[in-house]
């Protein structure tokens, strides 16, 4: 069986999704080729005997699905249902024998907006457990050398500068990454952290993408939270930019708890990446994120509120309680973190996702 992964190159998350699937299928002995689509239609003449897997959003139908169908290729899209599409795209998708999506949450949106449920199946995204893994003590120390600022003779240096000191002192480090961070719930997380007891030290790392200056850092939209809280700014470490996967693995290993309360999420890849690195996750009961952790086993779930536009926001009191519990109960944090990696491998690792994809493809080809 030959696969062509036709990936929407607009967002790196889709490239990451496709590359992980490529490794999983190759490990299962399958021939896999990858094309990352830009603005021009891809040339598919060399792939007549391939099953094409368009990977991206249903909004990119014309970029990644239509060219494969026009070339007469067997096409089984693996799509997320972010945003909205025209009735015409819904009609065209309903003409396909099978569509794979990344979560039951996405499937529900597809069905809500008019797709035939019988044409939909869920396969979670794959995460490469060989790349996303816990660091050895030596590896962590090497990474700490890169990201820590140590001024032992200067007592007034900000707490968040010296991450090595924080790790040595057992100060919990929380971490959120993605987009402008605000869409990942960082304002709600900051608000909840600001309500914790002042004597409890912590550090909050926020990783954003370098977008528009007003959107690429959470500081402008969270300044009111910072201004209202004593010494809150000294506990926050901002990181903005595009970095290698190895650097991101380092950041994930650096934290103690990965926390995210996304306002919308088609899968929540970093939640699984955190678990692969042996980190517990705190999230909320909204969109797809509850599908990526097991409450009380690999992480904790806070309550949330859904506004009339369907946007989810964490309940501050509930989130505060989960954050406080993870800080105070080090045994709980250790237990959840220790269970996270093996559970994630069993649910999202290369072997299980490759098996599900091959079984689904056989079903697709038989329709």
C-alpha positions as CSV (number, residue, x, y, z in Angstrom):
1,X,0.0,0.0,0.0
2,X,1.3,3.4,-1.0
3,X,0.3,6.7,0.8
4,X,0.7,10.3,-0.3
5,X,0.3,12.8,2.5
6,X,-0.9,16.1,1.0
7,X,-0.3,18.6,3.8
8,X,-1.6,22.1,4.1
9,X,1.6,24.2,4.7
10,X,-0.2,27.3,6.0
11,X,0.2,26.2,9.7
12,X,3.2,24.2,11.0
13,X,0.8,22.2,13.2
14,X,-0.5,20.4,10.1
15,X,3.1,19.7,9.0
16,X,3.9,18.3,12.4
17,X,0.7,16.2,12.2
18,X,1.6,14.8,8.8
19,X,5.3,14.1,9.6
20,X,4.3,12.1,12.7
21,X,1.9,10.0,10.7
22,X,4.6,9.5,8.0
23,X,7.0,8.1,10.7
24,X,4.3,5.9,12.1
25,X,3.3,4.4,8.8
26,X,7.0,4.0,7.7
27,X,7.7,2.2,11.0
28,X,4.8,-0.2,10.0
29,X,6.6,-0.9,6.7
30,X,4.4,1.2,4.5
31,X,5.7,3.4,1.6
32,X,4.8,7.1,2.4
33,X,5.5,10.2,0.3
34,X,4.8,13.8,1.5
35,X,3.9,16.9,-0.4
36,X,3.4,20.2,1.4
37,X,1.0,22.4,-0.5
38,X,1.4,26.1,-1.0
39,X,-0.5,28.5,-3.1
40,X,-0.1,26.6,-6.4
41,X,-2.0,23.3,-7.1
42,X,0.3,20.3,-6.6
43,X,1.4,18.1,-9.4
44,X,0.1,14.6,-8.6
45,X,0.9,12.8,-11.9
46,X,3.5,10.6,-10.2
47,X,1.1,9.2,-7.6
48,X,-1.5,7.3,-9.6
49,X,-1.2,4.2,-7.4
50,X,-1.3,6.0,-4.1
51,X,-4.0,6.6,-1.5
52,X,-4.0,10.3,-0.9
53,X,-4.4,11.7,2.7
54,X,-5.1,15.4,2.6
55,X,-4.1,16.8,6.0
56,X,-5.4,20.2,7.2
57,X,-8.6,22.1,7.8
58,X,-11.8,21.6,5.9
59,X,-11.4,25.3,5.0
60,X,-8.4,24.2,2.7
61,X,-10.6,21.9,0.7
62,X,-9.7,23.6,-2.6
63,X,-6.0,23.4,-1.7
64,X,-5.6,19.8,-0.5
65,X,-8.7,17.8,-1.3
66,X,-9.9,19.1,-4.7
67,X,-6.6,18.5,-6.6
68,X,-6.4,14.9,-5.5
69,X,-10.0,14.3,-6.6
70,X,-9.4,16.1,-9.9
71,X,-6.4,13.8,-10.5
72,X,-8.7,10.8,-10.1
73,X,-6.8,9.5,-7.0
74,X,-8.3,7.6,-4.1
75,X,-8.7,10.4,-1.5
76,X,-9.3,10.0,2.3
77,X,-8.9,13.4,4.0
78,X,-7.8,13.7,7.6
79,X,-9.3,17.1,8.5
80,X,-10.1,19.4,11.5
81,X,-13.3,21.4,11.5
82,X,-12.0,24.8,12.6
83,X,-13.9,27.8,11.5
84,X,-16.8,27.5,9.0
85,X,-17.2,26.6,5.4
86,X,-19.7,27.2,2.6
87,X,-22.6,24.8,1.9
88,X,-20.9,23.9,-1.4
89,X,-17.9,22.5,0.5
90,X,-20.2,20.6,2.8
91,X,-21.9,19.1,-0.3
92,X,-18.6,18.1,-1.8
93,X,-17.4,16.5,1.4
94,X,-20.6,14.5,1.6
95,X,-19.7,13.0,-1.8
96,X,-16.6,11.4,-0.3
97,X,-16.8,7.8,0.9
98,X,-14.9,8.4,4.1
99,X,-13.5,11.4,6.0
100,X,-11.1,11.0,9.0
101,X,-11.0,13.7,11.7
102,X,-8.8,14.2,14.7
103,X,-11.3,14.2,17.6
104,X,-14.9,13.4,18.5
105,X,-15.3,17.2,19.1
106,X,-14.4,17.8,15.5
107,X,-16.7,15.1,14.4
108,X,-19.6,16.7,16.3
109,X,-19.0,20.0,14.5
110,X,-18.9,18.3,11.1
111,X,-22.2,16.6,11.8
112,X,-23.7,19.8,13.3
113,X,-22.8,21.7,10.1
114,X,-24.3,19.1,7.7
115,X,-21.8,16.2,7.2
116,X,-23.2,12.7,7.1
117,X,-22.0,11.0,10.4
118,X,-21.7,7.7,8.5
119,X,-18.9,9.2,6.4
120,X,-16.9,10.2,9.4
121,X,-14.4,8.3,11.6
122,X,-12.1,9.6,14.3
123,X,-8.3,8.9,14.5
124,X,-6.4,10.9,17.0
125,X,-3.2,12.7,15.9
126,X,0.0,10.7,16.3
127,X,2.9,12.0,18.4
128,X,6.4,10.6,17.9
129,X,7.4,9.2,21.3
130,X,11.0,8.9,20.2
131,X,11.2,12.7,19.7
132,X,9.0,13.8,22.5
133,X,10.5,12.1,25.5
134,X,11.7,12.8,29.0
135,X,15.2,14.3,29.3
136,X,17.9,12.7,31.3
137,X,19.3,14.8,34.2
138,X,22.3,15.7,32.0
139,X,20.2,16.8,29.1
140,X,18.0,19.0,31.3
141,X,21.1,20.6,32.9
142,X,22.5,21.3,29.4
143,X,19.2,23.0,28.4
144,X,19.1,24.9,31.6
145,X,22.5,26.4,30.7
146,X,20.9,27.8,27.6
147,X,17.8,29.4,29.2
148,X,18.8,30.5,32.7
149,X,20.3,33.8,33.8
150,X,22.3,33.4,37.0
151,X,23.3,36.4,39.0
152,X,24.2,34.9,42.5
153,X,25.5,38.3,43.9
154,X,22.3,40.2,42.9
155,X,19.3,39.2,45.0
156,X,16.9,41.4,43.1
157,X,17.1,39.6,39.8
158,X,13.6,38.4,38.7
159,X,12.6,34.9,39.8
160,X,11.8,33.9,36.2
161,X,15.3,34.7,34.9
162,X,17.0,31.9,36.9
163,X,15.1,28.7,35.8
164,X,17.9,26.5,37.1
165,X,17.4,28.0,40.6
166,X,13.7,27.4,40.3
167,X,14.3,23.7,39.4
168,X,16.8,23.3,42.3
169,X,14.4,24.9,44.8
170,X,11.4,22.8,43.6
171,X,9.5,25.9,42.5
172,X,6.6,24.7,40.2
173,X,7.0,25.8,36.6
174,X,3.8,26.0,34.5
175,X,3.9,26.2,30.7
176,X,1.5,27.2,27.9
177,X,2.4,27.4,24.2
178,X,0.6,28.2,21.0
179,X,-0.5,31.1,18.8
180,X,-1.0,34.3,20.6
181,X,-1.4,32.4,23.9
182,X,-4.6,34.3,24.7
183,X,-6.5,31.9,22.6
184,X,-5.0,29.1,24.6
185,X,-6.4,30.5,27.8
186,X,-3.4,32.3,29.2
187,X,-5.4,35.3,30.5
188,X,-7.6,32.9,32.5
189,X,-4.6,31.0,33.7
190,X,-2.8,34.2,34.8
191,X,-6.0,35.3,36.6
192,X,-6.2,32.0,38.4
193,X,-2.5,32.1,39.3
194,X,-2.9,35.6,40.7
195,X,-5.5,34.3,43.1
196,X,-3.1,31.7,44.7
197,X,-1.6,32.3,48.0
198,X,1.2,34.9,47.8
199,X,3.6,32.8,49.8
200,X,3.5,30.0,47.2
201,X,6.2,30.6,44.6
202,X,5.7,29.6,41.0
203,X,6.9,30.5,37.5
204,X,4.7,30.7,34.4
205,X,6.3,30.3,31.0
206,X,4.3,31.5,28.0
207,X,5.4,30.6,24.5
208,X,3.8,32.5,21.5
209,X,4.3,32.8,17.8
210,X,5.8,36.0,16.3
211,X,2.6,37.3,14.9
212,X,1.3,40.9,14.8
213,X,3.0,42.8,17.7
214,X,-0.3,43.3,19.4
215,X,-1.1,39.6,19.2
216,X,2.2,37.8,19.5
217,X,2.6,38.5,23.2
218,X,0.0,38.1,25.9
219,X,1.3,41.1,27.9
220,X,-0.9,43.8,26.3
221,X,-4.1,41.8,26.9
222,X,-3.1,40.5,30.4
223,X,-1.6,43.7,31.8
224,X,-4.6,44.5,33.9
225,X,-4.2,41.1,35.6
226,X,-0.5,41.8,36.2
227,X,-1.0,45.3,37.5
228,X,-3.6,44.1,40.0
229,X,-1.2,41.4,41.4
230,X,1.8,42.0,43.6
231,X,5.0,40.7,42.0
232,X,3.1,38.8,39.3
233,X,5.3,40.1,36.5
234,X,8.4,38.8,38.1
235,X,7.0,35.2,37.9
236,X,6.3,35.3,34.1
237,X,8.7,34.2,31.4
238,X,7.7,35.2,27.9
239,X,9.2,33.3,24.9
240,X,8.2,34.4,21.4
241,X,9.5,33.0,18.1
242,X,9.8,30.0,15.8
243,X,12.0,27.3,17.2
244,X,13.1,23.8,16.3
245,X,11.3,20.8,17.7
246,X,14.3,20.0,19.8
247,X,14.1,23.4,21.5
248,X,10.3,22.8,22.1
249,X,11.1,19.4,23.6
250,X,13.5,21.2,26.0
251,X,10.8,23.7,27.1
252,X,8.4,20.9,27.7
253,X,10.9,19.0,29.8
254,X,11.7,22.2,31.7
255,X,8.1,22.6,33.0
256,X,6.4,20.7,35.8
257,X,2.9,21.2,34.6
258,X,1.6,21.9,31.1
259,X,-1.5,24.0,31.4
260,X,-3.9,25.1,28.6
261,X,-7.5,26.1,28.5
262,X,-8.0,26.7,24.8
263,X,-11.0,28.6,23.6
264,X,-11.2,26.3,20.6
265,X,-9.2,23.2,19.8
266,X,-9.5,20.5,17.1
267,X,-7.1,18.2,18.9
268,X,-4.6,19.8,21.2
269,X,-1.3,18.4,20.1
270,X,0.9,20.0,22.8
271,X,-1.2,18.3,25.5
272,X,-0.1,15.0,24.1
273,X,3.5,16.2,23.6
274,X,3.6,17.2,27.2
275,X,2.5,13.8,28.3
276,X,5.0,12.1,26.1
277,X,7.7,14.1,28.0
278,X,6.3,12.8,31.3
279,X,4.4,15.9,32.3
280,X,0.9,16.1,33.8
281,X,-1.6,18.4,32.1
282,X,-4.2,20.8,33.4
283,X,-6.9,21.7,31.0
284,X,-10.7,22.3,31.0
285,X,-13.8,20.4,30.0
286,X,-14.2,22.1,26.6
287,X,-13.7,21.3,22.9
288,X,-11.3,18.4,22.2
289,X,-8.9,18.8,25.2
290,X,-10.7,16.4,27.5
291,X,-10.1,13.7,24.9
292,X,-6.3,14.0,25.2
293,X,-6.0,13.5,29.0
294,X,-7.5,11.1,31.5
295,X,-8.8,13.1,34.4
296,X,-7.1,12.0,37.6
297,X,-4.7,9.7,35.8
298,X,-2.6,11.9,33.4
299,X,-4.0,15.3,34.3
300,X,-6.7,17.4,35.9
301,X,-9.8,19.0,34.3
302,X,-11.3,22.3,35.4
303,X,-14.8,23.4,34.7
304,X,-15.5,25.9,32.0
305,X,-18.2,28.3,30.5
306,X,-19.3,28.4,26.9
307,X,-20.4,31.8,25.6
308,X,-23.2,32.3,23.1
309,X,-20.6,32.3,20.2
310,X,-19.4,28.9,21.3
311,X,-16.1,30.2,22.8
312,X,-14.9,28.3,25.8
313,X,-13.3,30.0,28.9
314,X,-12.1,28.2,32.0
315,X,-14.0,28.7,35.2
316,X,-11.5,30.7,37.3
317,X,-12.3,29.3,40.7
318,X,-12.2,25.7,39.3
319,X,-8.9,26.4,37.5
320,X,-7.4,28.0,40.6
321,X,-8.3,24.9,42.6
322,X,-6.6,22.6,40.1
323,X,-3.5,24.7,39.9
324,X,-3.3,25.0,43.7
325,X,-3.7,21.2,44.0
326,X,-0.9,20.5,41.6
327,X,1.4,22.9,43.5
328,X,0.7,21.7,47.0
329,X,0.3,18.0,46.3
330,X,3.7,17.0,45.0
331,X,2.9,13.3,45.3
332,X,-0.1,13.8,43.0
333,X,2.0,15.8,40.5
334,X,4.6,13.0,40.5
335,X,2.0,10.2,40.1
336,X,0.2,11.9,37.2
337,X,3.4,12.8,35.5
338,X,4.8,9.3,35.9
339,X,1.7,7.8,34.3
340,X,1.4,10.4,31.5
341,X,4.0,9.0,29.1
342,X,3.1,5.4,28.9
343,X,-0.6,6.2,28.7
344,X,0.1,8.7,25.9
345,X,2.1,6.1,24.0
346,X,-0.7,3.6,24.3
347,X,-3.3,6.1,23.0
348,X,-1.3,8.3,20.6
349,X,2.0,6.6,19.8
350,X,3.2,5.6,16.4
351,X,2.3,1.9,16.6
352,X,-1.4,2.4,17.6
353,X,-2.1,5.3,15.2
354,X,-0.5,3.4,12.3
355,X,-2.6,0.4,13.1
356,X,-5.8,2.4,13.2
357,X,-4.9,4.2,9.9
358,X,-4.2,1.0,8.0
359,X,-7.4,-0.6,9.3
360,X,-9.4,2.5,8.3
361,X,-7.8,2.7,4.9
362,X,-8.7,-1.0,4.2
363,X,-12.3,-0.1,5.1
364,X,-12.1,3.0,2.9
365,X,-10.9,1.0,-0.1
366,X,-13.7,-1.5,0.3
367,X,-16.4,1.1,0.1
